[in-house]
Amino acid sequence: MAQKQYTVTGMSCEHCVASIKEEVSEVPGVHKVEVDLAAKAVTVRGTDLDDERLRAAIVEAGYRVADPLAA
């Protein structure tokens, strides 16, 4: 099983967590979505995970994936 992790900005409450889990769970191949609100981290586990579709799902939920190069 593959794993991808993203830093997500704009999350502030459990509603944010639920929104991200709902959108990301709909991406084909996703088996599990974990959201760490304090760390601003989203971890996705599954098979044949499509990075572009996962990022798009997070944006669709109303949040932004932080660019790791901007740190």
ABEGO torsion letter per residue (X at the ends): XBBBBBBBBGBABAAAAAAAAAAAAABBGBABBBBBAAAGBBBBBEBGBBAAAAAAAAAAAGBBBBBAAAX
